[in-house]
Amino acid sequence: MKSAFLRLAGALCAAAVYCCAAAQQPPVDVQLAGQPAAGPRADAAMPQLQNIYGRSHVSLNGRWNYIIDPYEMGYYDYRHTPFDASESGKGGFYDDRKPRDKGDWVEYNFDLSPTMKIPGDWNSQAEKLQLYEGTIWLRQSFEADPKPGKHYVLYFGAVNYEAHVYLNGKKLGAHKGGFTPFQFDVTGKLAKGHNFVVVKADNTRHQDEIPTVNTDWWNYGGITRDVLLAELPATYIADYKVQLAKGNLKRIEGYVQLAGAQPSQAVTVSIPEAGIKTTVHTDASGRAALSIPVAKMAYWTPEHPKLYQVELAGGGDQVQDRIGFRTIETRGQDILLNGKSIFLRGIALHDENPLIPGRLRGEGDMRMMLQWARELNCNYVRLAHYPHSEEMLRLADEMGILVWAEVPVYWTISWNNPDTFKNANAQLTDLMVRDKNRASVIVWSIGNETPVSAPRNVFMGKLAATAHALDDTRLVAAALEVHRVGNEVEVADPLADQLDLASFNEYAGWYWASNKEMLNYHFNIKYNKPVVITEFGADALAGYHADADTRWSEEYQDALYKNQFKMLAAIPGLRGMTPWILVDFRSPRRQHPYFQDFWNRKGLISDDGKKKQAFFTLKRYYDEMQKKYQ
Ligand code: GCU
């Protein structure tokens, strides 16, 4: 039950927040396990709150005013000194200043500026912004009347790429990373009555960032996921992990972490439908380990994705979650789900709606994408190449679809730059902290097609170490590159020694040779690990028909899929695949004026929702694989 506590100016929703200006108890600054001390965060960012949607919150989504600012006039003065670092602190667009009198000089005005829908990338909301890369300022106004003794958290689901956030003209902090959530503790910073939040969003690409300048997806900028304001009691449940222990169907292990005024409390964890109710006592730092025997439980599987109501209560706070319980591990060349060998019947997808241009917006279009995967008879998806939204993972939990989750450590990263590593490590950590209770997530992927070199091996090796240290209950992998010598395809990437899967991309028949020659390829895989093909595919313009040797035709793509199945059948350890890709997607790298027009056409479904011939070929193959693994 959400306590309504906020009234939005001129918009829907909720009752008022009640507070007095009395000093709020500053929250105990709790450094949660696995959250790096440093990282590309700002000063005021706080550790990620687990399950924000399960807290008392209101949404600040809606129409935000925006100002396009390609020269960052709202951030730097004419000497290129940041306004928010200057003594006056005045002058930036973040103070939403109105002219004091007719002689006053102000060269911007949010009230008179256009609006855009938030959450929503800006590229798909205005013609002139389709290819825009730079800064846009966004402002939302709202009324509040915060209560004494409560904590208030301003949460952003994602802002691509760099965000500077201000509340009522005061800087809260900054964040880098276009696909992971971040939040600020705004306790004591909300005004009684009128408030406004301003975000400087900048999607400019840079070599030393994560991702770097070179990607094969559209650089959608802006506030692309929810903006929420949450209210928490004086002492609150900040984080928890409630999952089956590694390889143990009879024990739940994890932790609960409290923060706030009195973090040392008795906390009860209940799973009523499983007959579980246990009480633990958090220590002075607010933390308590969980180790709970499991008598009888319906384990989560794609066929029966059972989710349990899990309730945590302590210190005057309570939070509920829906959690599935399963184990995932490898044994030799097998992948075991709840101890049973499975085949990952997958497909890859981007976080993009082909029918309504832009990032996926909410449950509706996410369900459409996963429903298309279901129609392929998939039990698995690769959410490429970056963290998708929390809603997408909760939907995968509900629909019974296993997930490969990934961070955008993609291609030619600045391997020697320590700040680049910190950024990658923070994005990986934030992804894992957010989704650690999602049964659907079975793989943490630390990157895609990163060219082998000594500095890359060190960088990626440290990322693999982070992933293993943070979560020993899931697999750690990457989409590796292979080494071709003639028809010999060698999978011998040294990074694989630290990974659980021999997973790699291969483009036999498209980038390598053609349909005619691809059956000559032989895979030489140096690892006794399950083999998962993370990408193969071909472009096809839906409706373009020709013979099977004519590239860009549906027939070529279809013949390639059939050849792939024949070629891959020769790999004894093959245990899954995610062909590239479910749906055509936008990319600035795809210039062919007739076949592409800024679209990558490897989708099995076109940009207007039509299924190509290869869609049905893959479906038939998965029907056979399902029978084989029954
Ligand atoms: C690469 C890459 C994808 C890209 C694909 C393609 O393997 O991982 O992001 O879209 O190839 O070229 O279509």
Residues whose N, C-alpha, C, O or C-beta is under 5 A from the ligand:
A	BS01	GCU	D216 N505 E535
